[in-house]
């Protein structure tokens, strides 16, 4: 098999770019501690001193949410379903970040000294519940990390020919280096550069494909080619078989799975709670609201460009290439040649490493605070906690490669993990959210709901797969309807049990207890937190987050797409032109 790029280019990106990122970030961290007087305590290492402002929170949220799947899976659904695919990917995954602003500000109000969300669960529900939700937190980190490395290694292999197993072990190297020494602040700095680079690449692809590429012929040329493609190979389940409609059954099913699954990977992922904890109280709500809207532009603009371009030029891909997320890189290489392939390879690598760093810090915080300090040595010093944290980063970083290798060997693809994640972690969403939002949430009911919801989700998923195909296999469990049923069963069962059970047995918890049971050891940071925590201001931010979060959610997943779905509307050339310009201008504004 011949590859688009030479192996040397692959190794240059994997090792050279990784080391370059690590060097730049470490120099900046060193400069901050030397010239700005930042004292490098363990509190600083794990929470960035809790002083991060709005701009850095926004870029951090965008970067942490830009996985391999964001760049790859979004283009896959564009290739499969047309314009509806990128829309449902973007809308179905941005609302969670926007809504998370509600939880983030409530955490600042009720448990401002927390280091992790399971620490808050422990203070509210006790040790038994803590162990259950800590397990869900670790499972979420493992799933997200698996997707990062699976997608990254598959693209490196497809473009350069480097063995997937070698790529899986090389990808984490640079991440480990700067996370090990720079902590959360290093992650924030790396994410800033990564976010800037992602938007530059998105705008390059948009400009090159819609405005300079003669084969595509601009927006009007793309419209004509997509119209012709629908005649030659109509999309099953789409209105008139068209790629130019939001009336797509397949895309709607994907959208629902996407929404359910991504509630789990935001609300149960310690990396988002860590950003809330690291931010200043007045920065947390605008950070997540703007971050969610800015992130929307990446899958929406990139997939509406590369995914549809793959259809327009009639790029022939195998089912394995599609499920491995190779639509975007192969389309970039086909249309823009080596330059497109190198850009895609580099942006994917930086996205994987930056998001991977967020996962490493999350795991190290969980191990340090929720395992070591809670169960092994409660009286541990900052020096001991720092050492345990670094061991965790090193161990989990190396384990990233081993985990991806096992999944490759078992034939599990990026698409499979992405669609199944909601079944596995969706049941923890409602109990965790209501633990910080609702004083009546019953500890026993919430904990049971998470476990029962997981059991129901897996049972419905496997049961549907078996009943429709007569076997339980990788192929049968990949069925979209089986995955849809499993995702919905997991999250809705848990929500129903938590709410109904807590109404029958309300707990009436006093949230002020969290402020007394969880404390920050660093006296300087603790005093500043007490000074900055203004209850009236935080209540105002809480109301704002609920109003805007819920309004944006209704606009993005109801008011905008649903009328277009039920009307069976197929875009005209004018409407398609407006649609593309919305994507382009959104990307420019976000950049």
C-alpha positions in Angstrom: 0.0 0.0 0.0 1.3 3.5 -0.9 0.9 6.3 1.7 0.3 10.0 1.1 3.1 11.1 3.3 6.5 9.6 4.1 7.0 7.9 7.4 9.6 10.6 8.2 6.9 13.2 8.2 4.9 11.2 10.7 7.8 10.8 13.1 8.6 14.5 12.7 5.1 15.4 13.8 4.8 12.7 16.6 8.2 13.5 18.1 9.2 16.9 16.8 5.9 18.8 17.3 5.3 17.1 20.6 8.7 18.1 22.0 8.3 21.6 20.6 4.9 22.1 22.3 6.4 20.7 25.6 9.4 23.0 25.4 7.4 26.1 24.7 4.9 25.4 27.5 7.6 24.5 30.1 9.5 27.8 29.3 6.3 29.8 29.9 5.6 28.0 33.1 9.2 28.6 34.2 8.8 32.3 33.3 5.6 32.6 35.3 7.2 31.1 38.5 10.5 33.1 38.1 9.3 36.6 37.0 5.7 36.8 38.1 6.3 35.4 41.6 4.0 32.4 41.4 4.7 29.9 44.2 4.6 26.4 42.8 2.7 24.5 45.5 0.6 21.4 44.9 -2.5 23.5 45.0 -1.1 25.6 42.2 -0.1 22.4 40.3 -3.6 20.9 40.4 -5.8 24.0 40.3 -3.6 26.6 38.6 -4.0 28.7 41.7 -7.8 29.1 41.1 -7.0 32.4 39.3 -7.7 31.7 35.6 -9.6 34.4 33.8 -12.4 34.2 31.2 -10.3 34.2 28.0 -8.1 31.3 29.1 -11.1 29.3 30.4 -12.8 29.7 26.9 -9.8 28.5 25.0 -9.3 25.7 27.5 -12.9 24.5 27.2 -12.6 24.6 23.3 -9.4 22.7 23.3 -10.4 20.1 25.9 -13.7 19.5 23.9 -11.8 19.2 20.6 -11.1 15.5 20.6 -10.0 13.4 17.7 -13.7 12.7 17.3 -14.5 16.4 16.9 -12.2 16.6 13.8 -12.9 13.1 12.5 -16.3 11.8 13.5 -18.0 15.1 12.5 -16.7 14.7 8.9 -17.8 11.1 8.9 -21.4 11.9 9.6 -21.2 14.7 7.0 -20.1 12.1 4.4 -22.9 9.7 5.5 -25.8 12.1 6.0 -24.9 15.5 4.3 -25.4 18.9 5.9 -27.4 17.5 8.8 -24.5 15.4 10.1 -22.1 18.4 11.0 -25.1 20.3 12.5 -26.1 17.5 14.8 -22.6 16.9 15.8 -22.0 20.5 16.7 -25.4 21.3 18.3 -25.5 17.9 20.1 -22.2 18.4 21.7 -22.0 22.1 22.4 -25.2 22.3 24.6 -23.5 20.2 27.3 -20.7 22.7 27.8 -23.2 25.6 27.8 -25.4 23.8 30.4 -22.3 22.8 32.4 -22.0 26.5 33.3 -25.0 26.0 35.6 -23.2 23.2 37.6 -19.9 25.2 37.5 -21.3 28.3 39.2 -23.3 26.1 41.8 -20.0 24.4 42.7 -18.4 27.9 43.2 -21.4 28.8 45.4 -21.8 25.7 47.5 -18.4 24.0 47.5 -15.8 26.6 46.6 -12.8 24.7 48.1 -13.4 21.4 46.1 -10.6 19.9 44.1 -12.6 17.2 42.3 -16.3 16.5 41.9 -16.1 13.1 43.7 -14.6 15.0 46.7 -17.9 17.0 46.7 -19.9 13.7 46.4 -17.9 12.2 49.3 -18.8 15.2 51.5 -22.4 15.1 50.6 -23.2 11.4 50.2 -20.5 9.5 52.1 -17.8 6.9 51.3 -20.0 4.3 49.6 -21.4 6.7 47.1 -18.0 8.3 46.6 -16.5 4.9 45.5 -19.3 4.4 42.9 -19.0 7.9 41.4 -15.2 7.8 41.5 -15.4 4.6 39.4 -17.6 6.5 36.8 -15.1 9.3 36.8 -12.2 7.0 36.0 -14.3 5.1 33.4 -15.0 8.5 31.7 -11.3 9.4 31.6 -10.5 5.9 30.1 -13.2 6.2 27.4 -12.2 9.7 26.3 -8.5 8.8 26.3 -9.2 5.7 24.3 -11.0 7.8 21.6 -8.2 10.3 21.5 -5.5 7.8 20.9 -7.6 5.5 18.7 -8.4 8.5 16.3 -4.9 9.9 16.4 -3.1 6.6 15.7 -5.5 5.6 12.9 -4.9 8.9 11.1 -1.1 8.7 11.5 -1.2 5.2 10.1 -3.5 6.1 7.2 -1.4 9.1 6.1 2.2 8.0 6.8 2.2 4.2 7.2 3.6 4.3 10.7 2.4 1.3 12.6 -0.7 2.0 14.7 0.8 0.5 17.8 3.9 2.6 17.6 1.8 5.7 17.0 -0.4 4.9 20.0 2.6 4.8 22.3 4.4 7.9 20.8 1.3 10.2 20.9 1.3 10.5 24.7 5.1 11.2 25.1 5.0 15.0 24.6 1.9 15.3 26.7 3.5 13.5 29.7 6.5 15.8 29.5 4.8 19.1 30.0 2.0 17.9 32.2 4.4 16.1 34.5 6.3 19.4 35.3 3.8 22.1 34.5 0.6 20.7 36.0 -2.8 22.3 35.1 -1.3 25.7 34.2 0.8 24.0 31.6 -2.3 22.3 30.2 -4.1 25.8 30.0 -1.1 27.2 28.1 -0.8 24.3 25.7 -4.6 24.5 25.1 -4.4 28.2 24.2 -1.8 27.5 21.5 -3.7 24.4 20.3 -7.0 26.4 20.1 -5.4 29.1 18.0 -3.8 26.6 15.7 -7.1 24.6 15.2 -9.0 27.8 14.2 -6.1 28.7 11.7 -6.4 25.3 10.1 -10.2 25.3 10.0 -10.1 28.7 8.2 -7.4 27.5 5.8 -9.5 24.5 4.8 -12.7 26.6 4.5 -10.9 29.2 2.3 -9.1 26.6 0.2 -12.1 24.5 -0.6 -14.8 27.1 -1.0 -12.8 30.0 -2.5 -9.7 28.7 -4.3 -10.2 25.1 -5.3 -11.1 24.8 -9.0 -12.4 21.2 -8.8 -15.0 22.2 -6.2 -16.0 25.5 -8.0 -16.9 27.5 -4.9 -20.1 27.3 -2.9 -22.3 27.1 -6.1 -20.1 24.3 -7.5 -20.3 22.4 -4.2 -24.1 22.7 -4.3 -24.3 21.3 -7.8 -22.0 18.4 -7.0 -23.9 17.5 -3.9 -27.2 17.6 -5.9 -25.7 15.3 -8.5 -24.3 12.9 -5.8 -27.9 12.5 -4.4 -29.1 11.4 -7.8 -26.3 8.9 -8.2 -26.4 7.5 -4.7 -29.3 8.9 -2.6 -29.0 8.9 1.2 -31.4 6.4 2.8 -33.7 8.1 5.3 -33.0 11.6 3.9 -35.8 13.7 2.3 -35.5 13.1 -1.5 -32.3 11.2 -0.7 -30.5 14.6 -0.6 -27.3 15.6 1.1 -28.8 19.1 1.4 -31.5 18.6 4.0 -31.9 18.4 7.8 -34.7 16.0 7.3 -32.5 13.0 7.9 -33.5 10.0 10.1 -30.0 8.7 10.4 -28.6 12.1 11.4 -31.4 12.6 13.9 -30.7 9.2 15.5 -27.0 10.1 15.6 -27.9 13.5 17.1 -29.8 11.9 20.0 -27.0 9.5 20.7 -24.6 12.3 20.5 -26.5 14.4 23.0 -26.9 11.6 25.5 -23.3 10.4 25.2 -21.8 13.8 25.5 -23.7 14.7 28.7 -21.7 11.9 30.2 -18.4 13.0 28.8 -18.8 16.5 30.2 -20.8 16.1 33.4 -18.8 13.0 34.5 -15.4 14.1 33.2 -13.3 15.6 36.0 -11.4 17.8 33.4 -14.5 20.2 33.1 -14.9 20.4 36.8 -11.2 21.1 37.0 -11.7 24.1 34.7 -14.6 25.3 36.9 -12.4 24.9 40.0 -9.4 26.7 38.4 -11.4 29.7 37.2 -12.1 32.9 39.1 -15.8 33.0 40.4 -16.8 35.8 38.0 -15.1 34.1 35.0 -16.7 30.6 35.2 -20.1 31.3 33.6 -18.9 33.4 30.6 -16.0 30.9 30.2 -18.3 28.0 29.6 -21.1 29.8 27.7 -18.7 31.4 25.3 -16.5 28.3 25.1 -19.5 26.1 24.1 -20.5 28.6 21.3 -16.9 29.0 20.1 -16.4 25.2 20.0 -19.6 24.8 17.9 -17.8 26.4 14.9 -15.1 23.8 14.7 -17.1 20.6 13.8 -19.8 22.7 12.1 -17.4 24.6 9.7 -14.7 21.9 9.3 -17.1 19.0 8.6 -19.4 21.1 6.4 -16.2 21.7 4.4 -14.2 18.4 4.4 -17.0 15.9 4.9 -19.2 17.4 2.1 -16.1 17.9 -0.1 -15.5 14.1 0.1 -19.0 13.5 -1.2 -18.6 16.2 -3.9 -15.4 14.7 -5.4 -16.9 11.2 -5.1 -14.1 10.0 -2.7 -14.5 6.2 -2.5 -13.9 4.9 1.1 -14.2 1.5 2.6 -16.5 0.9 5.7 -13.4 0.4 7.8 -11.9 3.7 6.7 -15.3 5.4 7.5 -15.6 3.9 10.9 -12.0 4.7 11.7 -12.7 8.4 11.1 -10.6 8.8 8.0 -13.0 10.8 5.9 -11.5 14.2 6.9 -7.8 13.4 6.5 -8.3 11.5 3.2 -10.5 14.3 1.8 -7.9 16.9 2.9 -5.1 14.9 1.2 -7.2 14.2 -2.0 -8.2 17.9 -2.5 -5.1 19.8 -1.2 -2.4 17.2 -1.6 0.5 16.9 0.8 -0.2 20.3 2.3 -3.7 19.2 3.3 -2.5 15.9 4.7 0.3 17.6 6.8 -2.2 20.2 8.1 -4.7 17.5 9.1 -2.0 15.3 10.7 -0.6 18.2 12.7 -3.9 19.7 13.9 -5.1 16.2 14.9 -1.9 15.6 16.8 -2.0 18.9 18.7 -5.7 18.4 19.5 -5.1 14.9 20.8 -2.1 16.0 22.9 -3.9 19.0 24.4 -7.1 17.1 25.2 -4.9 14.2 26.4 -3.1 16.5 28.9 -6.5 17.5 30.3 -7.3 13.8 30.9 -3.9 13.2 32.5 -4.4 16.1 35.0 -7.9 14.8 35.7 -6.8 11.3 36.5 -3.9 12.6 38.6 -6.3 14.7 40.7 -8.7 11.8 41.2 -5.9 9.5 42.3 -4.3 12.1 44.5 -7.3 13.6 46.3 -10.0 10.8 46.0 -7.8 7.7 46.4 -4.5 8.6 48.2 -5.7 11.5 50.5 -9.1 10.0 51.1 -8.3 6.3 51.7 -4.6 5.9 52.1 -3.0 8.9 53.9 -5.5 11.7 54.9 -2.6 13.7 56.6 -0.4 13.7 53.5 1.7 16.8 52.8 1.8 18.8 49.6 5.1 17.3 48.7 3.7 13.8 49.0 0.6 14.7 47.0 2.8 16.2 44.2 4.8 13.0 44.0 1.7 10.8 43.8 0.2 13.1 41.2 3.3 12.8 39.0 3.3 9.0 39.3 -0.3 9.0 38.2 0.4 11.2 35.2 3.3 8.9 34.2 1.4 5.7 34.7 -1.8 6.8 33.0 0.1 8.4 30.1 1.9 5.2 29.4 -1.3 3.3 29.8 -3.0 5.4 27.1 -0.9 3.6 24.5 -1.5 0.2 25.9 -5.3 0.7 26.1 -5.5 1.9 22.5 -3.4 -1.1 21.3 -5.8 -3.5 23.1 -8.8 -1.8 21.3 -7.0 -2.0 18.0 -6.4 -5.7 18.4 -10.0 -6.3 19.3 -11.2 -4.5 16.2 -12.9 -1.6 18.1 -13.1 1.7 16.1 -13.3 5.3 17.1 -16.9 5.5 15.9 -17.9 2.4 18.0 -16.5 3.8 21.2 -18.0 7.3 20.5 -21.5 5.9 20.0 -21.4 3.5 23.0 -20.0 5.9 25.6 -23.4 7.2 26.7 -24.5 3.6 27.5 -21.6 3.3 29.9 -21.4 6.6 31.7 -24.8 8.3 31.0 -26.4 6.9 34.1 -24.1 9.0 36.3 -25.2 12.4 34.8 -28.5 13.0 36.7 -27.2 11.9 40.2 -24.0 14.0 40.0 -25.9 17.0 38.7 -28.7 16.8 41.3 -26.1 16.3 44.1 -25.0 19.9 43.6 -28.3 21.4 42.4 -31.0 20.0 44.6 -30.9 19.8 48.4 -33.5 16.9 48.4 -31.4 14.5 46.4 -31.3 11.2 48.4 -27.8 9.7 48.6 -29.0 6.0 48.5 -31.4 6.7 45.7 -28.9 8.6 43.6 -26.2 6.0 44.0 -28.6 3.1 43.2 -29.9 5.1 40.2 -26.4 5.3 38.7 -25.8 1.6 39.0 -29.3 0.5 37.9 -29.2 2.9 35.0 -25.9 1.4 33.8 -27.3 -2.1 34.1 -30.5 -1.1 32.2 -28.5 0.7 29.5 -26.2 -2.3 28.8 -29.1 -4.8 29.0 -31.3 -2.9 26.5 -28.3 -2.3 24.1 -27.2 -5.9 24.1 -30.8 -7.2 24.1 -31.8 -5.1 21.1 -28.6 -6.2 19.3 -29.4 -9.9 20.0 -33.1 -9.7 19.1 -32.4 -8.0 15.8 -29.5 -10.1 14.6 -29.6 -13.3 16.6 -26.1 -12.8 18.1 -24.1 -10.4 20.2 -21.0 -9.3 18.3 -19.1 -6.2 17.3 -21.3 -5.9 14.2 -24.7 -6.4 16.0 -23.8 -4.0 18.8 -22.8 -1.3 16.3 -26.5 -1.1 15.1 -27.6 2.5 15.5 -31.0 1.6 16.9 -29.4 -0.7 19.5 -27.1 2.1 20.5 -29.9 4.6 20.6 -32.0 2.4 22.8 -29.1 1.7 25.2 -28.1 5.4 25.5 -31.6 6.5 26.3 -32.2 3.6 28.7 -29.1 4.5 30.7 -29.6 8.2 31.1 -33.5 8.2 31.5 -33.7 5.3 33.9 -31.2 7.0 36.2 -32.9 10.4 36.0 -36.3 8.9 36.7 -35.1 6.9 39.7 -33.1 9.8 41.2 -36.0 12.3 40.9 -38.9 10.0 42.0 -36.9 8.4 44.8 -35.8 11.7 46.1 -39.3 13.1 46.1 -40.5 10.2 48.2 -37.4 10.3 50.5 -36.1 13.9 50.4 -32.9 14.5 52.3 -33.0 18.3 52.8 -29.3 18.7 52.8 -27.6 21.8 54.2 -25.0 22.8 51.5 -23.1 25.0 54.0 -21.6 21.7 55.3 -19.6 21.4 52.1 -17.8 24.6 52.9 -16.7 23.2 56.3 -15.8 19.7 55.3 -13.7 20.5 52.2 -10.8 22.9 52.6 -7.8 24.3 50.8 -4.5 23.7 52.6 -2.7 26.6 50.9 -3.6 29.6 53.3 -2.9 32.3 50.7 -5.3 30.7 48.1 -7.9 30.0 50.8 -8.0 33.6 52.0 -8.3 34.9 48.5 -11.2 32.5 47.8 -13.0 33.6 50.9 -12.6 37.2 49.8 -13.7 36.6 46.2 -16.8 34.4 47.1 -19.6 37.0 47.1 -22.9 35.1 47.6 -25.1 37.8 46.0 -22.8 38.0 42.9 -22.7 34.2 42.6 -26.5 34.0 42.8 -26.8 36.5 40.0 -24.4 34.5 37.9 -26.3 31.4 38.6 -29.6 32.9 37.4 -27.8 34.2 34.3 -26.3 30.7 33.5 -29.8 29.1 33.8 -31.5 31.6 31.6 -28.9 31.7 28.8 -27.9 28.0 29.1 -31.5 26.8 28.7 -32.4 29.3 26.0 -29.3 28.4 23.9 -30.1 24.7 24.3 -33.7 25.1 23.0 -32.5 27.2 20.1 -29.7 24.8 19.0 -31.6 21.4 19.3 -35.3 22.4 19.0 -36.1 25.8 17.4 -33.4 25.6 14.7 -33.4 21.9 13.4 -36.8 20.5 14.2 -38.9 22.6 11.8 -36.5 21.8 9.0 -36.7 18.1 9.9 -40.5 17.8 9.9 -41.0 20.0 6.9 -38.8 17.7 4.7 -37.2 20.8 3.4 -34.3 20.4 0.9 -32.0 23.4 0.6 -32.1 25.6 -2.5 -28.8 27.1 -3.9 -29.6 30.4 -2.0 -30.3 28.7 1.3 -27.2 26.5 1.0 -25.1 29.6 0.3 -26.5 31.2 3.5 -25.9 28.0 5.5 -22.2 27.9 4.4 -21.7 31.6 5.1 -23.2 31.1 8.6 -20.6 28.3 9.2 -17.8 30.5 7.9 -18.7 33.6 9.8 -19.2 31.6 13.0 -15.7 30.1 12.6 -14.2 33.6 12.0 -16.0 35.1 15.1 -14.9 32.1 17.2 -11.3 32.4 16.0 
